[in-house]
Amino acid sequence: MLMVAQAAQAQQAVQQLGADFWAWRATTQPASSDDIPRIVRPANWVPDWSPAGVAAQRAQLAAFEAHWKALEAVPRNVSEKVDYRLVGSALARVHWEMDHVAAWRRQPHFYTAQALNPVFEALLPPPPVSRARIDTVIRLLANTPAVLAAGRANLDDMRGPFVDVALSQLTEIPSSLRGMAAGLYPHADVGQKKRLKAVVDAAITAFAGYTTFLKAKRVGLPEQTAVGRESYRYFLGNVGLYPYSPEQLVAMGRQEWARSVLFETLERNRNAGLPELPIGGSIGAVTAQLDADELKVRAFLTANKLLTVPDWVGHYKAQPFPAYLAPIGWLGRTFDFTSIDRVGQDATVYLPDPSPKLGYFNLSIARDPRPIIVHEGVPGHFFQLSLSWRNPDPLRRRYYDSGANEGTGFYAEEMMLQAGFWADAPKTREIIYNFARLRALRVEVDVKLALGDFTIAQAAHYLETMVPMDQATAREEATFFAAAPGQAISYQIGKMQTTEFLAEARVREGKSFDLRRFHDYLWSNGNVPIALQKEEYLSMATGK
């Protein structure tokens, strides 16, 4: 009995280390334009990327690592080993950010994100906008000069193309901030209006000084943005836990690209003569269609025994852009997935007015909202995160890398396609296959950007011509993937890992295999790398 109690106490030490790490991460995780990595921040938090703040991060990371290594002998079974490795992978992600990608030293637009993306996130939950939320916006904006001062102190390894990205963004900021403030004024009291104007003016002045700083430094900077092979392999092996080499990834991506081109070609041939899907007549029509289609998705999942849909999970709903959010919408993905503290609330996607001039993804939504519902809403990210946030194992409730999340979102598209959800929508099937072309090409783009075989411009041109997609979206994708290597492979490689996992589970379990039970496990553990999920699930199937 004593040994059992000691073992349980030791395993609790792993759980406590994870809890301590995530409490620390809530104060130190970089703000991002992506949607899945968003994290609940402590009350009155502001980002601190000062040299002293960075030094404190390094010291605490070293302490966490020493503690983690001391617990190496604790796990007694596969599930406990998965939990232990989760903590190690989360620690490796911080190393990846700090020492390999090193955006805080190399990417000046990193500091634009640290200054403004917290404001953007504060404004993502749907209206009404409370006075307390406006106070939060004012507090975060007031920290802008300190964030940009940290940038000037830390940016000792800048890369020219990333400076160009930052300078392009900086031209948008004055009008964006003033437009946001104008949209907030109707919700603010007299004192808040005055303070909001003051912090917006101060932020614009600080950004003007930051622009001058970057322009003075631009000449002669290295043009190379790649992290290099050694760093990329560190990510694959230690953060994402992908059992593949860069060359294997490229081959896998190319094979899937060819497969998706074949299926799209066959679909288009089958649909020859059918008119293109019409664009929604108004933003009201598009949002109403999305809300209605979300209910149909949930009903389809249940009727076809694909996935359990608990009543407590909120709905994925659409709204037109509020006046205060539209001016800053370019800062990130305009989805509010709620959070671990808001489980059960409805998620929100904000949409622009329908137009043939919309970019790649928004145009597809204006034609048929269902693909984005499936990937981003239900059964995709929002639904998967909601289930993960209620995982009985606290260590599995937290995101740290998107391989499983994005892989599941992409897998959900093909799952619904093959299950017949779009049986009566031939032109939408073409959209799904074209999405698949993009996700497959992202693998090659990610690897070649990371290894230095593509510049940002080359990657953008490749996406524009090979998907194909509009130039602006292609440029946005290439820039994001160059700045966040390893993210773009997550869709395709995560989906391929999932399909391999399912196939092996089905063979291993034989007649006892249950597709809904398998999916329920996959979705509930959606923050856990697929390699670890597979190891645990198959061990349970064999009783080992």
N, C-alpha and C positions, 0 to 999 in steps of 0.2 A: 504493500500500500504506500509505503514511504517513497519508493522509486516512482510509482505512478504519479504521486503528488508532485514530486520534484520535476518530472518530465512535463507535467501540465504547467507548472510554474515557469519552466524554461520557455515553453511555447508561448505563454502569455508575454514573456519578455520580447519575443518577435513582434507580437501584436502591438505592444506598447511602443516599440521602436518605430513601427509604421505610423502609429497615431502621432508620435512626436514629430516624425518627419513631415507628415502632411500638415500639421499645425504650423511648422516652420515654412513649408512650401507656400502656404497661403499668404505669407508676407513677402516671399522672395521670388516666386515664379514670375517670369517675364510676361507682360501683357502681350497678346497676340491678336492678329487679325482673324485667326481661325475660330471656329465655333466650339468644337469639342473641348479644347483645353481650358475653357473658362473655369474659374475657381472662385469660391466664396471667400471674400477678403474680410479680415477683422474690422470691427468698428473703428472709424477714424483713420483707416489705413491710407498711406500714400506710398508710392514706389520710392525706393532709395537705392540709386545706382551710383552714389558718391564713391570715391576710392575707398573710404573707410567702410562703406556699406558692402562693397565687393570683398574687401578683406575679411569682414565678419562672415560673409557667406562661405568663403573658403575655409575658415576655421571651423565653422559648424559642420560643414560637409565632411571634413576630415574626422571630426568627432563621431558623426553618424557612421562613417565607414568603419572606424575602429570598433565601434560597438557591434556593427553587423558582422564583421569577421569573427568576433569573439563568440558569436552565436552559431557558428557554422555547424557544430555537431548536434544542435538542438533538434532539427526535424526528424520525426520517427517514421513517417509514412509519406506517400506521394503527395497528399494534399498539403501536409505541413511543409514539404520541400517546395511546392509551388508557392506558398505564401512567403517562404524565405527568399526564393529567387525573385519574387515580385519586388520585395524591398531592395534587393541588389540592383535590379534593372532600373528602378526609380532613381536610385543614387547614381547609376551610370548615366541616366539622362541628364542630370545636373552637370556632370563632368562633360558630357557631349556639348551642352550649351555653353559652358564656361570656357572649356579648353580646346575644343575642336571647331565648332561653328564660330564661337567667339564673336557673336554679333555685337556685344558691348564694346569690343575693340575695333571691329572692322566695318560695321554697317551703320552709318549715321541715321538711316531711317528707323533703326531700332529705338532711338530716343524720341522720335516723333510718336512712335507707338506707345512708349512708356508714358509719355505725357498725355496723349489724347485717347488712347483706347480704353483706359479706365473710365473716362467720361462717356464714351460711346456705350460701354457696357452698362453703366448706370442708367442710361436712357433707353435700353432695349426692352425692359419689361413694359407691357402695354399700358396705355393711359387708364386712369387719370394720373397726372404727374403731381405728386404731393409737394408741399413746401419742403419737406425733409429731403426729397430727392434733389430738389434744386440746391439746397444747402450742400449736398454731397458733390454736385457738379461744381459749385463755386470752390469748395475746398480742394478738389482735385485739380481744377484749372489753376488755382493759386500756386500749386507746386510746380508748374511748368518751368519757370526760370531755373529752379533747382535741378530739375531733370536735365535740361539742356546744358547747364553748367557742368554736370557730371559727364555729359557726352563730350564736351570740349576737353575735359581732363582725361578721359579714358580712351578716346579714339586715337590710339597710337599705331594702328596697323590698318588704316583705311584702304579700301579697294575702290578704284575709280568708278566702275559701273554702279556700285552701291551708293556712291556719292551722287551720281547722276539721278538715281532713283529718288534719293532724298530731296534733291533740288527740285525735281519735278513735282513731288508731293507738296513741298513748301509753298509753291505758287498757289496752291488751292486753299491754304489754311486761312488767310484773312477773311475771304468771303464765306468759307465754311463755318468758321466760328461766329461771325456776325449773323449769319443766317440761322444757326442753331440758337443763338441768344434771342433773336427776334421771335423765333418759334416758341421760346420758353416764357417770354414776357407776359403773355396772357395768363399764365399759371402762377406768376410770382407776385409777391407783395411789393410795396414801394421800396422797402429797404433791400430786398433781394435784387430788384431790377438795378439798383445803383451798384451793388456789390458785383453783380454779374457783369455789368458793363466794364467795371474797373478791372476785373480779372481777365476778361477777354482782351481788353486793350493791352494789359501787361503781357499776356501770353503772345499776342501778335508782335509786340515789340521784341520779346525774347526770341521769337522765331526769326525775326528780321536779322537780329544779331547772329543767330546760328547760321543763317543763310550766308552772311558775309564771311563767317569763319570757314564754312565749307568751300566757298568759291576760292578763297585764298589758299586753301590746301589742295585743291583739285589737281593742279599741274604736277605731272611727274609721278602720280600714284600708280601702284601696280594695277594692271588690268585683270589679273587672275582672280576669280572668285571661288575657285574650286577648293574643297577641303582636302582633297587628295585621297589616294587609295588606302593608306594606313588608317586614317581617321574614319573613312567610310566603312571599312571592315570592323573598326571598333564599334560603330553604331549597329551594324548588322548582328554582330555576335553578342554584344553586351546590353544594348538598349532594346532593340526590336526583337531580339532572339530569333532571327531568321537563319536557318541552316543552309544558306546559299552564298556563293561568291558573286561579285559584281557581274562577271561574265554569264553565270547561270541566270541571274536576274534578267539580263538583256535578252537572252535566248528565250526565256519564259514569256517575257513581254511581247517579243516579236511573234511567237507562235500564237499567242492569244489575239494579237492584232490581226493576223492573217485570218484566224477563225472568225473574228467579228466582222471583218470585211466580207468574207464569204456569206455569212448569214444576212448581213445588211443587203448585199447584192441580190441574194435569192429573194429576200423580202420585197425589195423594190421591184424586182422582175415580176413577182407574184401580184404586186399592187399596181402594175402599169395601167395608166389611164385613170386612176383614182385621184380626185382633187387633193391638194394639200390641206392640212387641218386649218380651219379658220382661226384667226386671232380673236380673242375675246373682245366683245364690243365695248366694254368699259371696265374700269377697275372693280366696280361693284359686281359685275358679272363674273369676273375671274375669281374674286375672293369668295363669292357665294358658291361657285363651282368647286373650288378647293375644299371648302367646308363640307359640302355634300359628298364629295368623292372620298373624303377621309372616313366617313361613316361606312361607305361601301367597302373600303379596304379592310376595315376592322371586321365587317361581316364576312368577307371572303376568307380571311385568315381563320375565323372560327368555323365556318361551314365546311372548309376543306381540311380541317384538323392539322393546320400547319403550325400554329403557335397559339398558346394560351393568351387571351387578351383580358387581363383583370379589369374589373369595373373601376378600380381606383386610379388607373392611369389616365391622366388628363388627355384632352384632345389637341390635335395639331391644327391650328386655325390661322386664317390669313387676315391681314388688315392693309389698307393703303398706308403709305408712309405718313406719320405725323409731321407737322411743319417743322418741329425741332430736330427730327431725326434725318430727314431727307438731305439736308446740307452736309451732313457728316457720314452719310451712308457708305462712302467710299473707304472708310477706315476699316471695315470688316464685314463678315458675313452677317446679314441682317436677319438672323434667326434668334429668337429667345427660346432656348430649350428648358427654361426654368433652372433648377439647381438642386443639389442634394438637400438644401434647406427649404425647397419649395415643391417637394414631390407631391404629385396629385393635381397641381395646377395645370392649366392649359398652356401649351407652347404657342408661340406666335411667329409667323413669317410675314415680313413687310414687303410689299410688292409695288413696283412702279406702274404707272399707267401703261396699258398694253399698246404696243406700237411695233411695226415691222423693223424699226431701227434698234430694238433692244438687243442686248448681247446674247451670247449663246444660251446660257441657262434660263435667263428671264424670258427669252422668246419661247423656249420650249414650255415654260409654265403658262404663258399666255395662250398657247395652243391646247395644252392638256396638262393640268396640274398633277396628274397621278404619278408620273415618274418621280417628281420631287417629293411628293408625299411619301412614297415608298422608301426613298433613300434617306431623306432628312427627317421625316416625321414618324409615320407608322407604316411598317414595322421597323423603320430605320433608326437614325441616331436618337431622336427624342425618346422613342419607346424603349430602345435598348438601354439608354442611360437611366431612364426611370426605373427599369427593372434592376439594373446594376446598383443603383443607389439604395436599394432595399435588400441587397445580398446579405444573408445572415453572417457572412464573414466580413468584418469591417475592412480588411486589407483589400478586398476586391471591389469596394465601392468607389475607388478613386481612379481616375484616368491618369496615365503618365505618358503613354505613347499611342498613336492612333492606328497601329497596324491591325489590331482586332476590330476596332470600332469602324474604320473605313472599309475594311474587308467585309464586315458583316453588312454594312450599308449597301455595298455593291452586290454582295451575294443575295441580298433581299430583292434586288431588281430582277436578277435572273430566276430566283425562286418563284416570284410572282409571274414572270413571263412563262416559264415552263409549266406552272400550275394552271395556266389558262386565264389569268386575270385580264389579259389584253386580247382574248380570243376574238372579240368583236371590234377591235380597234387596230386595223392593219397599219395605218400611218403612225400610230403611237409605237407600234413594234419597231418601226424604222428608227424612231428616236432612241429607243432602248439600245438597239444595236449600235447606233452612232455614239451613244454614251460609252458603250463598251470599247469602241475604237479609241476614244479619248483615254479611258483608264489604262488600256494596254500601252498606248504610246507614252503615257506618263512615266512608266517604268524606265524606258530607254532614256527619256529626257532627264529623269532624276539621276540615273547612274552617270550619264555623260556630262551633266553639269558638275556633279560631285568629283569626277575624275579629271575634269578639265578638257574633255573632248568636245564640249559645246560651250559657246558663249551664251549669254542671255539672249542676244539678238538671234543667234542661230537656233536656239531652242524655240523661241517664239515663232520664227518662220517655219520651223518643222511642224509645230502644232497647227499653225494656220493652214498649211497646205495638206497635211496628212489626215487631219480629223474629218473634214476641214472645219474651221471655226473663224469667227471674226477676229480681226487683227488686235483689237483692244483687249479682248478676253485672252487671246494667246499670249500677248505681252504680259498681262497681269499674272497668268499662270506661270510663265517662265521666270518672272521676277520672284514670285513667292517661292518656287521650288529651288531656285538658286540660293535664296536666303535661308531656307529651311530644308536642307538636304535630308533625304530619308522619308520625307512625308509623302511624296508623290508615288512611291512604290506601294504604299499601304493598301490602296484600293485593289489593284489587280493581284498582288502577291497574297494579300490577306484572303481574298476570295478563293484563290487557288489552294491555299492551305486549308481553307474551310471545306472545300469540295473533297479534297483528299482525306481529311478528317472524317467526313460523313461516310465516304466510301469504305474506309477501314472499319469504322464503327458498325456499319451495316453488315459487312462480311463477318466481323467478329461476333456480333450478337445473333445473326441469322434471323430466324422467324420471330424472335423476341424484340427485334429492333422496332422502335416506335418513332416515327419522324417528329411528331409534336414534342415528345419527351426530349429528343435530341436537341431540337430547336430551343426549347425552354432552358435547357442547360447552357447552350451557346449564348443566348441573349442575356441570361442572368449573370454570366461570367464575361460579359462583353468587354470589360476593361483588361482582361487577362490575355497575354499573347497566345495565339492559336496553338503554338507548339506546346505550351504548358497545359492548355485546356485539353488537348489531345492526350497528353501523357496521363493526366488525372482521370479523364473519362474512360479511357481504355483500361486503366488499372482497376477501376470500379467494375467494368464489364467482365473482367476476368477474375475478380475477387482477390487481386494481389495487392 
